[in-house]
Amino acid sequence: HYFIQSNLSMVDVLGDADNKKWNCIYPAYLNSNKSIKQGRRVAKQCAVENPTCQEISDVIQSLGLQHVTQPSKHYTRETDRERWQLGRVKVLLAKEDGTPINETITNKNELMQYVATMIPKLKSRSAKATESQQQSASGKNKKKKGKK
């Protein structure tokens, strides 16, 4: 149940589904570089540095929840319109009768906490971390050239 949406509305993709039951998650909600005033909604120690819409989508997909990635949308409090900050993910957490689809995730706050803890464990994140460690390690071994 994974959709990537460009110029279609939610009704176009999902039929006549009730949009009010879908929860929105913007990368700013989980960004450790943001303050509460700037839109962060999880505790700073749980937050992730510069999460992307695709990373959020990958974690939600692993849960098996129905979701829609909207890469062209942006968070209203976001002053920068940088590419990595764009996008949102709409997630369906409950069935029509109100029962949760996934037993472990019953509300939006639990979902945001779970996503924030799982993003650092993604392969794409661990590859970036090892790459940056290798670059910093190689930078330490270089001799500095300067005037005597």
DSSP file with accessible surface (Angstrom, degrees, kcal/mol):
  #  RESIDUE AA STRUCTURE BP1 BP2  ACC     N-H-->O    O-->H-N    N-H-->O    O-->H-N    TCO  KAPPA ALPHA  PHI   PSI    X-CA   Y-CA   Z-CA
    1    1 A H              0   0  163      0, 0.0    66,-1.3     0, 0.0     2,-0.6   0.000 360.0 360.0 360.0  51.2    0.0    0.0    0.0
    2    2 A Y  E     +a   67   0A  68     64,-0.1     2,-0.4    66,-0.1    66,-0.1  -0.923 360.0 178.5-112.3 121.8    2.7    2.4   -0.9
    3    3 A F  E     -a   68   0A  70     64,-0.9    66,-2.2    -2,-0.6     2,-0.5  -0.962  18.9-157.8-122.0 140.4    1.9    5.4   -3.1
    4    4 A I  E     -a   69   0A 113     -2,-0.4     2,-0.4    64,-0.2    66,-0.2  -0.983  21.0-161.7-112.4 128.2    4.1    8.2   -4.3
    5    5 A Q        +     0   0    7     64,-2.3    67,-0.4    -2,-0.5     5,-0.0  -0.880  21.7 166.3-115.2 137.1    2.0   11.2   -5.2
    6    6 A S  S    S-     0   0   80     -2,-0.4    66,-0.2    64,-0.1    -1,-0.2   0.689  79.7 -10.7-109.5 -78.9    2.9   14.1   -7.4
    7    7 A N  S    S+     0   0  155      2,-0.1     2,-0.2    65,-0.0    -2,-0.0   0.281 104.6 106.6-109.7   9.6    0.1   16.4   -8.5
    8    8 A L        -     0   0   90      1,-0.1     2,-0.1     2,-0.0    -3,-0.0  -0.591  65.7-125.9 -87.7 151.7   -2.9   14.2   -7.4
    9    9 A S     >  -     0   0   56     -2,-0.2     4,-1.7     1,-0.1     5,-0.2  -0.446  30.5-103.3 -86.7 169.2   -5.0   15.0   -4.4
   10   10 A M  H  > S+     0   0   12      1,-0.2     4,-2.8     2,-0.2     7,-0.2   0.878 123.3  54.8 -59.9 -36.5   -5.6   12.4   -1.6
   11   11 A V  H  > S+     0   0   63      1,-0.2     4,-1.3     2,-0.2    -1,-0.2   0.897 104.7  53.9 -66.9 -37.0   -9.1   11.7   -3.1
   12   12 A D  H  4 S+     0   0  104      1,-0.2    -1,-0.2     2,-0.2    -2,-0.2   0.907 117.7  35.8 -62.0 -40.6   -7.6   10.9   -6.5
   13   13 A V  H  < S+     0   0   34     -4,-1.7    -2,-0.2     1,-0.2    -1,-0.2   0.902 128.9  30.7 -80.8 -41.7   -5.2    8.4   -5.0
   14   14 A L  H >< S-     0   0   27     -4,-2.8     3,-0.6     1,-0.3     2,-0.2   0.288  96.4-132.9-107.2   7.9   -7.4    6.9   -2.2
   15   15 A G  T 3< S-     0   0   37     -4,-1.3    -1,-0.3     1,-0.2    -2,-0.1  -0.517  72.1 -20.3  76.7-139.0  -10.9    7.2   -3.6
   16   16 A D  T 3  S+     0   0  157     -2,-0.2    -1,-0.2    -4,-0.1    -5,-0.1   0.005  89.3 150.9 -96.5  29.4  -13.5    8.6   -1.3
   17   17 A A    <   -     0   0   37     -3,-0.6     2,-0.7    -7,-0.2    -3,-0.1  -0.298  57.3-104.6 -62.0 146.1  -11.5    7.8    1.9
   18   18 A D    >   -     0   0   84      1,-0.2     3,-1.5     2,-0.1     4,-0.3  -0.612  27.5-158.0 -76.2 111.6  -12.1   10.2    4.8
   19   19 A N  G >  S+     0   0   60     -2,-0.7     3,-1.4     1,-0.3    -1,-0.2   0.735  84.0  72.4 -65.2 -21.5   -9.1   12.4    4.9
   20   20 A K  G 3  S+     0   0  189      1,-0.3    -1,-0.3    -3,-0.0    -2,-0.1   0.739  91.7  57.3 -68.1 -21.4   -9.7   13.3    8.6
   21   21 A K  G <  S+     0   0   88     -3,-1.5    72,-0.7     2,-0.1    73,-0.4   0.572  89.8  90.7 -85.3  -8.7   -8.6    9.8    9.7
   22   22 A W  E <   -B   92   0A  16     -3,-1.4     2,-0.4    -4,-0.3    70,-0.2  -0.724  69.0-144.7 -90.4 136.5   -5.2   10.2    8.0
   23   23 A N  E     -B   91   0A  44     68,-3.4    68,-2.9    -2,-0.4     2,-0.4  -0.827   8.6-139.6-101.8 140.5   -2.4   11.6   10.1
   24   24 A C  E     -B   90   0A  21     -2,-0.4     2,-0.4    66,-0.2    66,-0.2  -0.800  14.7-171.7 -99.0 137.6    0.3   13.9    8.6
   25   25 A I  E     -B   89   0A   0     64,-2.3    64,-2.2    -2,-0.4    31,-0.0  -0.980   3.1-169.7-129.3 119.7    4.0   13.6    9.6
   26   26 A Y    >   -     0   0   27     -2,-0.4     3,-1.6    62,-0.2     4,-0.5  -0.788  33.5-118.9-100.1 149.8    6.4   16.3    8.4
   27   27 A P  G >> S+     0   0    4      0, 0.0     3,-1.5     0, 0.0     4,-0.5   0.839 111.6  66.9 -56.4 -31.0   10.2   15.8    8.7
   28   28 A A  G >4 S+     0   0    3      1,-0.3     3,-0.7    57,-0.2     6,-0.1   0.804  88.5  66.5 -61.5 -28.2   10.3   18.9   11.0
   29   29 A Y  G <4 S+     0   0   12     -3,-1.6    12,-2.5     1,-0.2    13,-0.8   0.789 112.5  32.0 -61.9 -27.6    8.3   17.0   13.6
   30   30 A L  G <4 S+     0   0    0     -3,-1.5    18,-3.1    -4,-0.5     2,-0.5   0.339  89.1 120.5-112.5   4.0   11.3   14.7   14.1
   31   31 A N  B X<  -d   48   0B   3     -3,-0.7     3,-1.4    -4,-0.5    18,-0.2  -0.612  47.3-159.7 -82.9 120.4   14.2   17.1   13.4
   32   32 A S  T 3  S+     0   0   22     16,-2.4    17,-0.2    -2,-0.5    -1,-0.2   0.678  90.8  64.0 -70.7 -17.1   16.7   17.5   16.3
   33   33 A N  T 3  S+     0   0   86     15,-0.4     2,-0.3     2,-0.1    -1,-0.3   0.525  92.7  80.5 -82.5  -6.0   17.9   20.8   14.8
   34   34 A K  S <  S-     0   0   22     -3,-1.4     2,-0.2    -6,-0.1     5,-0.0  -0.716  73.7-134.7-100.1 152.1   14.5   22.3   15.3
   35   35 A S      > -     0   0   46     -2,-0.3     5,-2.3     1,-0.1     4,-0.4  -0.482  32.9-102.9 -91.7 172.8   13.0   23.8   18.4
   36   36 A I  T > 5S+     0   0  106      1,-0.2     3,-1.5     3,-0.2    -1,-0.1   0.919 125.7  54.3 -60.6 -40.3    9.5   23.2   19.7
   37   37 A K  T 3 5S+     0   0  182      1,-0.3    -1,-0.2     2,-0.1    -3,-0.0   0.839 105.0  53.4 -63.3 -32.6    8.6   26.6   18.3
   38   38 A Q  T 3 5S-     0   0   93     -3,-0.1    -1,-0.3   -10,-0.1    -2,-0.2   0.488 132.9 -87.6 -83.3  -4.4   10.0   25.7   14.9
   39   39 A G  T < 5S+     0   0    1     -3,-1.5    -3,-0.2    -4,-0.4     2,-0.2   0.443  73.6 147.4 120.1   0.6    7.8   22.6   14.9
   40   40 A R      < -     0   0   25     -5,-2.3    -1,-0.3     1,-0.1   -11,-0.2  -0.477  18.8-178.9 -69.1 137.1    9.6   19.7   16.5
   41   41 A R        +     0   0  113    -12,-2.5     2,-0.3    -2,-0.2   -11,-0.1   0.370  55.6  67.8-120.9   1.7    7.1   17.4   18.3
   42   42 A V  S    S-     0   0    4    -13,-0.8     5,-0.1   -11,-0.1    67,-0.0  -0.841  96.2 -82.5-116.9 161.5    9.3   14.7   19.9
   43   43 A A    >>  -     0   0   39     -2,-0.3     4,-1.5     1,-0.1     3,-1.1  -0.279  39.8-119.4 -60.0 146.3   11.8   15.1   22.7
   44   44 A K  T 34 S+     0   0  113      1,-0.3     3,-0.1     2,-0.2    -1,-0.1   0.865 113.1  55.1 -59.0 -37.8   15.2   16.3   21.6
   45   45 A Q  T 34 S+     0   0  171      1,-0.2    -1,-0.3     3,-0.0    -2,-0.1   0.778 113.4  42.8 -69.3 -21.7   17.0   13.2   22.8
   46   46 A C  T <4 S+     0   0   40     -3,-1.1    -1,-0.2     2,-0.1    -2,-0.2   0.678  96.2 101.3 -91.6 -20.8   14.6   11.1   20.6
   47   47 A A     <  -     0   0   16     -4,-1.5     2,-0.3    -3,-0.1   -16,-0.2  -0.139  65.7-131.7 -68.9 163.0   14.7   13.4   17.6
   48   48 A V  B     -d   31   0B   8    -18,-3.1   -16,-2.4    71,-0.0     2,-0.6  -0.879  22.9-106.5-116.6 145.6   16.8   12.7   14.5
   49   49 A E  S    S-     0   0  118     -2,-0.3   -18,-0.1     1,-0.2   -19,-0.0  -0.614  91.3 -24.4 -76.7 119.3   19.2   15.1   12.7
   50   50 A N  S    S-     0   0   52     -2,-0.6    -1,-0.2     1,-0.1   -19,-0.1   0.896  78.7-165.0  47.4  63.0   17.6   16.2    9.4
   51   51 A P        -     0   0    0      0, 0.0     2,-0.3     0, 0.0    -1,-0.1  -0.399   8.8-138.1 -70.7 154.3   15.2   13.3    8.7
   52   52 A T     >  -     0   0   33      1,-0.1     4,-2.0    -2,-0.1     5,-0.2  -0.753  19.8-115.5-110.4 162.8   13.8   13.1    5.2
   53   53 A C  H  > S+     0   0   10     33,-0.5     4,-2.4    31,-0.3     5,-0.1   0.876 116.8  54.8 -61.2 -38.0   10.3   12.3    3.9
   54   54 A Q  H  > S+     0   0   83      2,-0.2     4,-2.5     1,-0.2    -1,-0.2   0.896 105.9  51.0 -66.4 -38.9   11.6    9.1    2.3
   55   55 A E  H  > S+     0   0    4      2,-0.2     4,-2.0     1,-0.2    -1,-0.2   0.922 110.6  48.9 -65.0 -41.4   13.2    7.9    5.6
   56   56 A I  H  X S+     0   0    0     -4,-2.0     4,-2.3     1,-0.2    -2,-0.2   0.936 111.8  49.7 -61.9 -44.1    9.9    8.4    7.4
   57   57 A S  H  X S+     0   0    0     -4,-2.4     4,-2.6     1,-0.2    -2,-0.2   0.897 107.4  54.2 -62.3 -41.0    8.1    6.6    4.6
   58   58 A D  H  X S+     0   0   56     -4,-2.5     4,-1.7     2,-0.2    -1,-0.2   0.910 110.3  46.3 -60.7 -43.0   10.5    3.6    4.8
   59   59 A V  H  X S+     0   0    2     -4,-2.0     4,-1.0     2,-0.2    -2,-0.2   0.931 113.4  48.4 -67.1 -42.9    9.9    3.2    8.5
   60   60 A I  H >X>S+     0   0    0     -4,-2.3     5,-1.4     1,-0.2     4,-0.6   0.894 108.5  54.7 -65.7 -37.2    6.2    3.4    8.1
   61   61 A Q  H ><5S+     0   0   95     -4,-2.6     3,-1.1     1,-0.2    -1,-0.2   0.890 102.4  57.1 -63.3 -36.6    6.2    0.9    5.3
   62   62 A S  H 3<5S+     0   0   86     -4,-1.7    -1,-0.2     1,-0.3    -2,-0.2   0.782 102.8  55.5 -65.9 -24.6    8.1   -1.6    7.5
   63   63 A L  H <<5S-     0   0   27     -4,-1.0    -1,-0.3    -3,-0.6    -2,-0.2   0.645 111.6-123.3 -78.1 -17.4    5.2   -1.3   10.0
   64   64 A G  T <<5 +     0   0   55     -3,-1.1     2,-0.3    -4,-0.6    -3,-0.2   0.669  59.4 148.2  82.2  17.5    2.8   -2.3    7.2
   65   65 A L      < -     0   0    5     -5,-1.4     2,-0.3     1,-0.1    -1,-0.3  -0.620  54.6-110.6 -85.6 146.0    0.6    0.8    7.6
   66   66 A Q        +     0   0   56     26,-0.5    26,-2.6    -2,-0.3     2,-0.3  -0.586  53.6 159.7 -73.9 128.8   -1.1    2.3    4.6
   67   67 A H  E     -aC   2  91A   1    -66,-1.3   -64,-0.9    -2,-0.3     2,-0.4  -0.973  34.7-142.8-150.0 163.0    0.5    5.6    3.8
   68   68 A V  E     -aC   3  90A   0     22,-2.5    22,-2.8    -2,-0.3     2,-0.5  -0.999  14.1-146.1-130.9 128.9    1.0    8.2    1.1
   69   69 A T  E     -aC   4  89A   4    -66,-2.2   -64,-2.3    -2,-0.4    20,-0.2  -0.852  11.4-171.8 -95.0 127.5    4.2   10.1    0.4
   70   70 A Q  E >   + C   0  88A   5     18,-3.1     3,-1.2    -2,-0.5    18,-1.1  -0.815   6.2 177.5-118.7  87.2    3.7   13.6   -0.8
   71   71 A P  T 3  S+     0   0   58      0, 0.0    -1,-0.1     0, 0.0   -65,-0.1   0.706  74.4  57.5 -69.4 -17.0    7.2   14.9   -1.7
   72   72 A S  T 3  S+     0   0   70    -67,-0.4     2,-0.1   -66,-0.2   -66,-0.1   0.585  86.3  94.8 -91.7  -7.6    6.0   18.3   -3.0
   73   73 A K    <   -     0   0   88     -3,-1.2    14,-4.3    15,-0.1     2,-0.3  -0.451  57.2-160.3 -81.0 155.4    4.3   19.5    0.2
   74   74 A H        -     0   0   75     12,-0.2     2,-0.2    -2,-0.1    12,-0.1  -0.983  24.0-104.5-137.4 153.8    6.1   21.6    2.8
   75   75 A Y    >   -     0   0   14     10,-0.4     3,-1.5    -2,-0.3    13,-0.0  -0.504  27.0-133.3 -74.7 136.7    5.5   22.4    6.4
   76   76 A T  T 3  S+     0   0  117      1,-0.3    -1,-0.1    -2,-0.2     0, 0.0   0.813 104.6  52.4 -65.4 -30.3    4.1   25.9    7.0
   77   77 A R  T 3  S+     0   0  129    -39,-0.1     2,-0.7   -38,-0.0    -1,-0.3   0.531  83.8 106.9 -81.3  -6.0    6.6   26.7    9.8
   78   78 A E    <   -     0   0   10     -3,-1.5   -39,-0.0     1,-0.2   -40,-0.0  -0.642  46.0-177.0 -78.1 112.3    9.5   25.8    7.5
   79   79 A T        +     0   0  121     -2,-0.7     2,-0.3     2,-0.0    -1,-0.2   0.863  67.3  65.8 -78.6 -36.7   11.2   29.0    6.4
   80   80 A D        -     0   0   75      1,-0.1    -2,-0.0     2,-0.0     0, 0.0  -0.632  67.0-156.8 -82.9 146.0   13.7   27.3    4.2
   81   81 A R        +     0   0  131     -2,-0.3     2,-0.1    -7,-0.1    -1,-0.1  -0.254  35.3 156.2-113.4  42.9   12.4   25.5    1.1
   82   82 A E    >>  -     0   0   97      1,-0.1     3,-1.1     3,-0.0     4,-0.7  -0.409  52.1-117.3 -71.6 151.8   15.4   23.2    0.8
   83   83 A R  G >4 S+     0   0  228      1,-0.3     3,-1.0     2,-0.2    -1,-0.1   0.866 111.1  52.8 -60.3 -42.1   14.8   20.0   -1.1
   84   84 A W  G 34 S+     0   0   82      1,-0.2   -31,-0.3   -32,-0.1    -1,-0.3   0.727 107.2  54.4 -70.0 -18.1   15.6   17.6    1.9
   85   85 A Q  G <4 S+     0   0   12     -3,-1.1   -10,-0.4   -33,-0.1    -1,-0.2   0.603  90.6  97.8 -89.0 -12.2   13.1   19.5    4.1
   86   86 A L    <<  +     0   0   51     -3,-1.0   -33,-0.5    -4,-0.7   -12,-0.2  -0.349  58.8  48.6 -74.8 158.2   10.2   19.1    1.6
   87   87 A G        -     0   0    0    -14,-4.3     2,-0.3   -35,-0.1   -12,-0.2  -0.102  51.2-142.7 105.2 159.3    7.5   16.5    1.8
   88   88 A R  E     - C   0  70A  40    -18,-1.1   -18,-3.1   -62,-0.2     2,-0.5  -0.968  10.6-135.4-151.2 161.8    5.1   14.9    4.2
   89   89 A V  E     -BC  25  69A   0    -64,-2.2   -64,-2.3    -2,-0.3     2,-0.5  -0.989  11.3-154.7-123.5 127.4    3.7   11.4    4.8
   90   90 A K  E     -BC  24  68A  27    -22,-2.8   -22,-2.5    -2,-0.5     2,-0.4  -0.897  18.3-169.0-101.3 131.5    0.0   10.8    5.4
   91   91 A V  E     -BC  23  67A   0    -68,-2.9   -68,-3.4    -2,-0.5     2,-0.7  -0.955  22.0-141.4-127.1 139.1   -0.6    7.7    7.4
   92   92 A L  E     +B   22   0A  26    -26,-2.6   -26,-0.5    -2,-0.4   -70,-0.2  -0.889  26.6 168.6 -98.7 112.8   -3.8    5.7    8.2
   93   93 A L        +     0   0    6    -72,-0.7     8,-2.6    -2,-0.7     9,-0.5   0.704  58.1  39.7 -96.6 -25.9   -3.6    4.6   11.8
   94   94 A A  B    S-E  100   0C  29    -73,-0.4    -1,-0.1     6,-0.3     5,-0.1  -0.932  74.4-120.4-130.6 152.3   -7.1    3.3   12.5
   95   95 A K    >   -     0   0  111      4,-3.0     3,-1.8    -2,-0.3    -2,-0.1  -0.197  47.5 -89.9 -75.0 177.0   -9.8    1.5   10.6
   96   96 A E  T 3  S+     0   0  179      1,-0.3    -1,-0.1     2,-0.1    -2,-0.0   0.838 128.6  54.9 -61.6 -30.9  -13.2    3.0   10.0
   97   97 A D  T 3  S-     0   0  120      2,-0.1    -1,-0.3     1,-0.1    -2,-0.0   0.489 121.0-107.3 -82.9  -0.5  -14.6    1.6   13.3
   98   98 A G  S <  S+     0   0   51     -3,-1.8    -2,-0.1     1,-0.3    -1,-0.1   0.349  75.2 134.2  95.6  -7.2  -11.7    3.3   15.2
   99   99 A T        -     0   0   58      1,-0.1    -4,-3.0    -5,-0.1    -1,-0.3  -0.555  63.3-104.4 -76.7 140.7   -9.6    0.2   16.0
  100  100 A P  B     -E   94   0C  47      0, 0.0    -6,-0.3     0, 0.0     6,-0.1  -0.362  15.4-144.9 -66.8 143.8   -5.9    0.6   15.4
  101  101 A I  S    S+     0   0   54     -8,-2.6     2,-0.5     1,-0.2    -7,-0.1   0.905  93.7  40.1 -72.3 -41.8   -4.5   -1.1   12.3
  102  102 A N  S    S-     0   0   22     -9,-0.5     3,-0.5     3,-0.5    -1,-0.2  -0.937  77.6-147.3-110.4 126.9   -1.2   -1.9   14.1
  103  103 A E  S    S+     0   0  160     -2,-0.5    -1,-0.1     1,-0.2     3,-0.1   0.804  97.0  50.5 -64.8 -30.4   -1.6   -3.0   17.7
  104  104 A T  S    S+     0   0   98      1,-0.2     2,-0.6     2,-0.1    -1,-0.2   0.780 108.9  52.8 -80.8 -25.3    1.7   -1.4   18.8
  105  105 A I        +     0   0    6     -3,-0.5    -3,-0.5     1,-0.1    -1,-0.2  -0.914  57.3 156.0-114.4 106.6    1.0    2.0   17.2
  106  106 A T        +     0   0   70     -2,-0.6     2,-0.3     1,-0.1    -1,-0.1   0.629  62.4  20.7-106.4 -17.8   -2.3    3.4   18.4
  107  107 A N  S  > S-     0   0   72      1,-0.1     4,-1.9    -7,-0.0     5,-0.1  -0.927  80.8 -99.6-146.5 173.3   -1.9    7.1   18.0
  108  108 A K  H  > S+     0   0   45     -2,-0.3     4,-2.7     1,-0.2     5,-0.2   0.869 117.1  55.4 -64.1 -38.2    0.2    9.8   16.1
  109  109 A N  H  > S+     0   0   89      1,-0.2     4,-2.3     2,-0.2    -1,-0.2   0.923 108.5  47.8 -64.3 -43.3    2.5   10.5   19.1
  110  110 A E  H  > S+     0   0   75      2,-0.2     4,-2.4     1,-0.2    -1,-0.2   0.897 111.6  51.9 -62.6 -38.8    3.5    6.8   19.4
  111  111 A L  H  X S+     0   0    0     -4,-1.9     4,-2.9     2,-0.2     5,-0.2   0.934 109.4  48.3 -64.5 -44.8    4.1    6.7   15.6
  112  112 A M  H  X S+     0   0    8     -4,-2.7     4,-2.5     1,-0.2    -2,-0.2   0.909 112.1  49.5 -63.1 -41.2    6.4    9.7   15.7
  113  113 A Q  H  X S+     0   0   60     -4,-2.3     4,-1.8     2,-0.2    -1,-0.2   0.928 113.2  46.9 -62.1 -44.0    8.3    8.3   18.6
  114  114 A Y  H  X S+     0   0   71     -4,-2.4     4,-1.8     2,-0.2    -2,-0.2   0.936 112.7  48.2 -64.0 -46.6    8.7    4.9   16.8
  115  115 A V  H  X S+     0   0    0     -4,-2.9     4,-2.2     1,-0.2    -1,-0.2   0.923 110.1  52.8 -61.5 -42.4    9.8    6.6   13.5
  116  116 A A  H  < S+     0   0    2     -4,-2.5    -1,-0.2    -5,-0.2    -2,-0.2   0.865 111.7  45.8 -63.9 -33.6   12.3    8.8   15.3
  117  117 A T  H  < S+     0   0   65     -4,-1.8     4,-0.2    -5,-0.2    -1,-0.2   0.802 115.7  46.5 -79.2 -25.4   13.9    5.7   17.0
  118  118 A M  H >< S+     0   0   50     -4,-1.8     3,-1.1    -5,-0.2     4,-0.5   0.763  93.4  74.1 -90.5 -25.0   14.0    3.7   13.8
  119  119 A I  G >< S+     0   0    0     -4,-2.2     3,-1.7     1,-0.3     6,-0.3   0.917  93.7  53.8 -57.8 -43.4   15.4    6.2   11.4
  120  120 A P  G 3  S+     0   0   71      0, 0.0    -1,-0.3     0, 0.0    -2,-0.1   0.787 105.7  56.3 -63.1 -20.5   19.0    6.0   12.8
  121  121 A K  G <  S+     0   0  148     -3,-1.1    -2,-0.2    -4,-0.2    -3,-0.1   0.517  81.9 113.9 -87.8  -5.1   18.8    2.2   12.3
  122  122 A L  S <> S-     0   0   33     -3,-1.7     4,-2.3    -4,-0.5     3,-0.2  -0.334  75.0-124.5 -65.5 148.4   18.0    2.5    8.5
  123  123 A K  H  > S+     0   0  182      1,-0.2     4,-2.3     2,-0.2     5,-0.2   0.878 111.6  56.5 -61.5 -37.6   20.7    1.2    6.1
  124  124 A S  H  > S+     0   0   53      1,-0.2     4,-1.5     2,-0.2    -1,-0.2   0.885 110.0  45.4 -63.6 -36.3   20.8    4.5    4.4
  125  125 A R  H  > S+     0   0   44     -6,-0.3     4,-2.2    -3,-0.2    -2,-0.2   0.907 112.2  49.6 -71.9 -43.4   21.6    6.3    7.7
  126  126 A S  H  X S+     0   0   60     -4,-2.3     4,-2.2     1,-0.2     5,-0.2   0.872 109.6  52.8 -67.6 -32.2   24.2    3.7    8.7
  127  127 A A  H  X S+     0   0   54     -4,-2.3     4,-2.0    -5,-0.2    -1,-0.2   0.919 110.5  47.4 -67.1 -41.0   25.9    4.0    5.3
  128  128 A K  H  X S+     0   0  115     -4,-1.5     4,-2.4    -5,-0.2    -2,-0.2   0.890 111.3  52.1 -65.8 -38.3   26.1    7.8    5.7
  129  129 A A  H  X S+     0   0   43     -4,-2.2     4,-2.1     2,-0.2    -2,-0.2   0.931 111.0  44.9 -66.3 -45.3   27.5    7.5    9.2
  130  130 A T  H  X S+     0   0   72     -4,-2.2     4,-2.2     2,-0.2    -1,-0.2   0.892 112.6  53.1 -67.1 -35.2   30.3    5.1    8.3
  131  131 A E  H  X S+     0   0  113     -4,-2.0     4,-2.0    -5,-0.2    -2,-0.2   0.932 110.5  45.9 -64.5 -43.7   31.1    7.3    5.3
  132  132 A S  H  X S+     0   0   62     -4,-2.4     4,-2.2     1,-0.2    -1,-0.2   0.866 111.3  53.0 -69.9 -32.7   31.4   10.4    7.4
  133  133 A Q  H  X S+     0   0  125     -4,-2.1     4,-2.3     2,-0.2    -1,-0.2   0.909 108.9  49.7 -66.7 -40.1   33.5    8.6   10.0
  134  134 A Q  H  X S+     0   0  138     -4,-2.2     4,-2.3     2,-0.2    -2,-0.2   0.911 111.0  49.7 -65.2 -39.7   35.9    7.4    7.3
  135  135 A Q  H  X S+     0   0  123     -4,-2.0     4,-1.6     1,-0.2    -2,-0.2   0.921 112.7  46.2 -66.6 -41.3   36.2   11.0    5.9
  136  136 A S  H  X S+     0   0   63     -4,-2.2     4,-1.2     1,-0.2    -1,-0.2   0.879 112.2  51.3 -70.7 -34.1   36.9   12.4    9.4
  137  137 A A  H  X S+     0   0   49     -4,-2.3     4,-0.9     1,-0.2     3,-0.3   0.910 110.5  47.9 -68.2 -40.2   39.5    9.6   10.2
  138  138 A S  H  < S+     0   0   64     -4,-2.3     4,-0.4     1,-0.2     3,-0.3   0.841 108.1  56.8 -70.3 -28.5   41.3   10.3    6.9
  139  139 A G  H >< S+     0   0   41     -4,-1.6     3,-0.6     1,-0.2    -1,-0.2   0.808 101.1  57.1 -70.8 -28.7   41.3   14.0    7.7
  140  140 A K  H 3< S+     0   0  169     -4,-1.2    -1,-0.2    -3,-0.3    -2,-0.2   0.797 101.2  56.6 -72.7 -28.1   43.1   13.5   11.0
  141  141 A N  T 3< S+     0   0  138     -4,-0.9    -1,-0.2    -3,-0.3     2,-0.2   0.599  83.7 102.2 -82.3 -11.4   46.0   11.7    9.4
  142  142 A K  S <  S-     0   0  154     -3,-0.6     2,-0.3    -4,-0.4    -3,-0.0  -0.507  73.8-123.2 -76.6 141.0   47.0   14.5    7.1
  143  143 A K        -     0   0  196     -2,-0.2     2,-0.4     1,-0.1    -1,-0.1  -0.621  23.6-122.1 -82.7 141.6   49.9   16.7    8.1
  144  144 A K        -     0   0  208     -2,-0.3     2,-0.5     1,-0.0    -1,-0.1  -0.672  18.9-148.4 -84.9 133.6   49.2   20.4    8.3
  145  145 A K        +     0   0  207     -2,-0.4     2,-0.3     0, 0.0    -1,-0.0  -0.883  35.8 140.3-101.5 128.3   51.3   22.6    6.2
  146  146 A G        -     0   0   69     -2,-0.5     2,-0.2     0, 0.0    -2,-0.0  -0.921  52.5 -71.8-154.9 177.9   52.0   26.0    7.6
  147  147 A K              0   0  213     -2,-0.3     0, 0.0     1,-0.1     0, 0.0  -0.549 360.0 360.0 -79.0 145.5   54.6   28.7    8.0
  148  148 A K              0   0  255     -2,-0.2    -1,-0.1     0, 0.0     0, 0.0  -0.643 360.0 360.0 -98.7 360.0   57.6   28.1   10.4
